[in-house]
Amino acid sequence: MHVVIMGCGRVGSALARSLEDRNHTVSVIDSNPDSFRRLGPSFAGTKVTGVGFDQDVLDRAGIDHADAFAAVSSGDNSNIIAARVARETFGIQNVVARIYDPGRAEVYQRLGITTVATVKWTSDQILRRLLPAGAEPDFRDPSGTIRVDQISAPEIWVGSRTVKLQEQSRSRIAWIDRLGEGVLPTRESVIQEGDMLHLVMREENADHVYAVLNEGPEAD
């Protein structure tokens, strides 16, 4: 992919390096040329000084052959305008904008521009770590029907097959974090001590899932 990034702050520079590490080509736009120092000496992409919603600046960044555009400057208005220009003028479908105002983020999400509301995301992350397990999911789909919860494997389930937990709880284990690696469970997989389970469930079924986790496996 070729990705154009507007904003070379901490987020933009980290995003640019991550994309390069994955062998994508990157152009970074920022109105302050000193910001490009954050990219480091090994950055091989294009650095363009200018405003990210200026069409000439976007042309120099290779917007004509870009597969994606990220607007991650420090200004909501600039990010919104740049995202709309990339999408509506240049036809880039994969557009993401960082928006600090959660209310604005929801509006532009409905207009088809993927937004990351920084304040809401941060507060949600903290909330999940403050509240008891199950109080807040890691993810909830836009309809509010499906949720994903991250759960430490209950001691009472250690040694049981993952398929048994899924059948009893009427949930699905999307993946397991085990010893620093992601594991996709099979029908023969067994829950181990220290596993972190990522459970997909219907919102209406959450109470049942947690009841099964606490009660343990039924006798065969």
Backbone torsions as a table, in degrees:
resi	resn	phi	psi	omega
1	MET	NA	154.4	166.6
2	HIS	-112.2	125.4	-175.8
3	VAL	-120.5	132.9	174.6
4	VAL	-104.5	129.2	-178.7
5	ILE	-118.0	127.4	173.2
6	MET	-101.0	118.2	-179.1
7	GLY	111.9	119.2	179.8
8	CYS	-117.8	45.6	172.3
9	GLY	-82.9	-155.6	-178.6
10	ARG	-65.2	-39.9	-179.8
11	VAL	-71.2	-49.2	-177.5
12	GLY	-61.6	-42.9	-179.3
13	SER	-68.3	-40.2	177.9
14	ALA	-65.3	-39.9	178.2
15	LEU	-63.7	-43.5	-179.7
16	ALA	-61.6	-44.9	179.8
17	ARG	-66.1	-38.8	179.6
18	SER	-64.0	-40.4	178.8
19	LEU	-66.1	-41.5	177.6
20	GLU	-63.6	-39.0	178.3
21	ASP	-60.5	-25.4	179.4
22	ARG	-96.8	15.7	174.1
23	ASN	68.9	26.5	172.0
24	HIS	-94.5	156.0	175.0
25	THR	-92.6	145.9	-171.8
26	VAL	-136.7	139.1	167.3
27	SER	-120.0	134.3	-179.0
28	VAL	-117.9	131.3	179.9
29	ILE	-111.9	133.8	173.4
30	ASP	-155.3	144.4	-179.5
31	SER	-75.6	-17.1	179.9
32	ASN	-110.1	108.0	-177.3
33	PRO	-61.1	-24.7	178.7
34	ASP	-64.7	-23.6	-178.9
35	SER	-63.6	-25.4	-176.3
36	PHE	-67.0	-13.9	177.7
37	ARG	-62.5	-25.1	179.1
38	ARG	-65.4	-20.1	-178.1
39	LEU	-73.7	-22.3	179.3
40	GLY	84.0	163.0	-175.3
41	PRO	-70.0	-19.4	-176.1
42	SER	-86.0	-7.2	-177.9
43	PHE	-65.3	126.0	-175.6
44	ALA	-106.8	1.5	-176.8
45	GLY	-80.8	-168.6	-177.7
46	THR	-97.9	135.5	176.5
47	LYS	-112.5	124.5	-176.6
48	VAL	-123.6	120.4	178.1
49	THR	-87.5	126.6	180.0
50	GLY	156.4	-172.9	-179.2
51	VAL	-93.5	132.5	-170.5
52	GLY	-71.3	-7.8	176.1
53	PHE	-107.9	6.9	174.1
54	ASP	-79.9	126.9	-173.8
55	GLN	-64.9	-35.6	177.8
56	ASP	-65.4	-40.1	177.9
57	VAL	-63.8	-43.8	178.7
58	LEU	-63.9	-37.1	176.4
59	ASP	-60.3	-44.1	-179.9
60	ARG	-65.5	-25.5	179.3
61	ALA	-83.7	-2.3	178.0
62	GLY	82.8	32.0	-178.2
63	ILE	-63.5	-24.1	-176.7
64	ASP	-66.8	-24.8	177.2
65	HIS	-119.9	20.4	-180.0
66	ALA	-78.2	146.5	175.8
67	ASP	-98.5	-18.5	-177.2
68	ALA	-157.0	157.8	-179.5
69	PHE	-139.7	132.7	177.9
70	ALA	-123.1	125.0	177.5
71	ALA	-105.7	103.1	-173.3
72	VAL	-129.9	33.8	175.6
73	SER	-74.2	-178.7	-177.1
74	SER	-85.8	-2.2	-177.4
75	GLY	-111.7	125.4	178.8
76	ASP	-58.4	-47.7	-176.5
77	ASN	-61.3	-44.6	179.7
78	SER	-62.8	-42.0	-179.3
79	ASN	-65.2	-41.4	-179.8
80	ILE	-64.8	-47.6	-179.1
81	ILE	-62.4	-47.3	-178.6
82	ALA	-61.9	-41.2	179.9
83	ALA	-63.4	-41.1	179.4
84	ARG	-68.1	-39.0	177.7
85	VAL	-63.2	-45.4	-179.8
86	ALA	-61.0	-39.8	-176.7
87	ARG	-79.7	-48.9	-170.9
88	GLU	-86.2	-31.7	-178.9
89	THR	-91.3	-40.5	-175.3
90	PHE	-104.8	-3.9	174.2
91	GLY	72.9	21.3	177.7
92	ILE	-75.6	121.1	-177.1
93	GLN	-84.7	-32.9	-176.7
94	ASN	-93.7	87.0	-176.0
95	VAL	-122.6	133.0	177.8
96	VAL	-129.2	135.5	178.2
97	ALA	-125.5	134.5	173.7
98	ARG	-86.4	123.9	-178.5
99	ILE	-126.0	127.9	179.4
100	TYR	-78.1	-32.0	-176.9
101	ASP	-85.3	111.1	-177.9
102	PRO	-58.7	-35.8	179.9
103	GLY	-63.4	-44.6	176.7
104	ARG	-63.6	-41.2	-178.5
105	ALA	-57.8	-41.8	-179.7
106	GLU	-65.4	-38.6	179.6
107	VAL	-62.4	-48.5	-177.1
108	TYR	-73.2	-25.9	173.7
109	GLN	-61.8	-41.4	179.6
110	ARG	-69.1	-23.4	177.7
111	LEU	-84.7	1.2	175.1
112	GLY	97.9	5.0	177.3
113	ILE	-100.7	117.1	179.4
114	THR	-65.0	127.1	-177.8
115	THR	-122.6	149.9	172.7
116	VAL	-118.3	109.0	179.7
117	ALA	-86.0	101.6	-169.6
118	THR	-57.4	-47.5	-177.0
119	VAL	-64.2	-46.2	-179.1
120	LYS	-64.2	-42.2	-179.5
121	TRP	-61.2	-45.8	-178.8
122	THR	-64.3	-45.4	-179.1
123	SER	-64.4	-37.0	178.0
124	ASP	-64.3	-41.5	179.5
125	GLN	-62.3	-43.7	179.1
126	ILE	-65.4	-42.4	-179.4
127	LEU	-57.8	-44.0	-178.5
128	ARG	-63.1	-29.6	-178.5
129	ARG	-86.9	-19.1	178.5
130	LEU	-85.5	-38.2	-173.3
131	LEU	-85.7	159.5	178.5
132	PRO	-61.1	156.9	179.3
133	ALA	-54.3	132.5	177.6
134	GLY	93.4	-14.1	-178.8
135	ALA	-68.9	-37.7	178.7
136	GLU	-136.0	128.0	179.9
137	PRO	-75.6	164.0	172.8
138	ASP	-71.7	-32.3	-177.8
139	PHE	-149.7	143.1	172.4
140	ARG	-135.5	130.2	-177.7
141	ASP	-68.1	159.3	-173.8
142	PRO	-56.0	-27.9	-179.7
143	SER	-79.8	-11.9	-177.9
144	GLY	78.0	13.1	-175.7
145	THR	-89.6	-41.1	-174.6
146	ILE	-114.0	140.2	176.9
147	ARG	-133.3	156.3	174.9
148	VAL	-121.5	125.0	-180.0
149	ASP	-116.2	140.4	175.7
150	GLN	-100.3	119.9	-170.5
151	ILE	-133.8	130.0	172.2
152	SER	-67.9	133.7	-177.1
153	ALA	-57.1	119.3	178.8
154	PRO	-62.8	140.4	-178.6
155	GLU	-55.4	-34.6	-176.8
156	ILE	-67.4	-18.3	-179.7
157	TRP	-99.2	-8.3	-179.7
158	VAL	-61.2	129.9	-178.3
159	GLY	96.7	-11.3	178.2
160	SER	-90.4	154.8	178.7
161	ARG	-74.2	144.5	-179.6
162	THR	-61.8	-34.8	-177.8
163	VAL	-64.5	-30.8	178.7
164	LYS	-68.4	-42.5	177.4
165	LEU	-61.7	-41.9	-178.8
166	GLN	-64.7	-43.2	-178.4
167	GLU	-66.6	-43.3	-177.9
168	GLN	-69.8	-39.3	-173.6
169	SER	-89.7	-12.3	-175.2
170	ARG	58.2	40.8	174.8
171	SER	-126.9	178.5	177.7
172	ARG	-129.8	137.5	174.9
173	ILE	-88.4	108.3	-179.3
174	ALA	-68.1	-46.1	174.0
175	TRP	-163.4	168.8	-179.9
176	ILE	-123.9	130.9	168.7
177	ASP	-86.1	117.4	-176.8
178	ARG	-136.5	115.8	177.3
179	LEU	54.2	41.2	175.6
180	GLY	84.0	4.4	179.8
181	GLU	-127.6	153.7	174.9
182	GLY	-86.7	135.2	-178.1
183	VAL	-125.7	129.9	173.3
184	LEU	-91.6	118.6	-176.2
185	PRO	-70.6	146.8	172.7
186	THR	-113.6	-178.9	179.0
187	ARG	-65.4	-20.9	-178.3
188	GLU	-96.9	-3.4	-176.4
189	SER	-66.5	145.8	179.7
190	VAL	-120.9	138.1	178.4
191	ILE	-70.9	131.3	-177.7
192	GLN	-114.7	158.4	177.2
193	GLU	-60.9	134.4	179.4
194	GLY	89.8	-4.9	178.0
195	ASP	-64.3	143.5	171.0
196	MET	-111.9	114.7	-175.6
197	LEU	-93.7	135.8	174.6
198	HIS	-108.9	101.6	-172.1
199	LEU	-98.8	130.0	174.3
200	VAL	-100.5	130.1	-176.7
201	MET	-150.5	161.5	171.0
202	ARG	-76.8	141.2	-179.0
203	GLU	-54.3	-42.5	-177.4
204	GLU	-67.6	-15.1	-176.0
205	ASN	-101.4	0.1	-172.2
206	ALA	-59.6	-42.7	-179.1
207	ASP	-60.9	-40.5	179.2
208	HIS	-64.9	-42.2	-179.9
209	VAL	-58.4	-47.6	-177.5
210	TYR	-70.7	-30.2	175.2
211	ALA	-64.7	-42.6	179.1
212	VAL	-65.9	-40.3	178.5
213	LEU	-60.7	-38.9	-178.0
214	ASN	-77.5	-33.5	-176.6
215	GLU	-80.4	-26.6	-179.6
216	GLY	90.2	175.0	-176.5
217	PRO	-69.9	144.2	175.0
218	GLU	-72.3	149.4	178.3
219	ALA	-66.0	140.1	177.8
220	ASP	-69.1	NA	NA
